[in-house]
Each structure stands twice: as C-alpha cells, then as structure tokens.
C-alpha cells in the first residue's frame, strides 16, 4: 500500500475566466506523513486550509458526492512565460490510497 498525490494545475487570466489544465503532477509516498510534508513544502510551509467551498468531490457508488481532495488558488508568475505577467492558478489536489494486486495477463 502507498499513497498517490495527483495535482492538476489549471490557469486563467482572471478568477472569472474559464480555466484550462496545463499540467498534471503525480507523485507517490509511503506514508501519510510523507504526503503532508510534500504538500507543505510545495505550498510554502503548510498545507493550504481546506474550506467547504474548496473541496473536490467525486460521485461514490451510492450516488452521493465523496470528498477526495481540495482546491488551492493563487496568483502565479514566471519569467519564461513572457509577455504574460501573471495568471490565476488553481491546483486540484487529490490524495489516493493505492492497494495493488498483481494480475497475470495471458
């Protein structure tokens, strides 16, 4: 068993514009403590606050939404993207517990 962190990075010019995914980052970690440390390092020393409106949901087998992650939004900038000065970035962060079973395919 291990934990997979999937971060879908999206961007837009203003918070009111339609967003577009420009990158997906997937990492694996042995423990939840490693996941917490990774997220804290990525987002400046602490895991972003989870507020009800920033929760990511997926439909479960019962048809009800199950919380699976959170959103983290911020203004971002990178000189390599000139002439774009900055963009509004929203990261969709989901953590999954993975239990693998080997399967022989004939």
Secondary structure, DSSP 4 states (H G I P E B T S, - for coil): -EEEEEEEEEEESSTTSPPEEEEEEEEEESSHHHHHHHHHHHTTSSPPP--GGGEEEEE-TTSSEEEEEEEEEEEE--GGGTT---EEEEEEEEEEEE--------
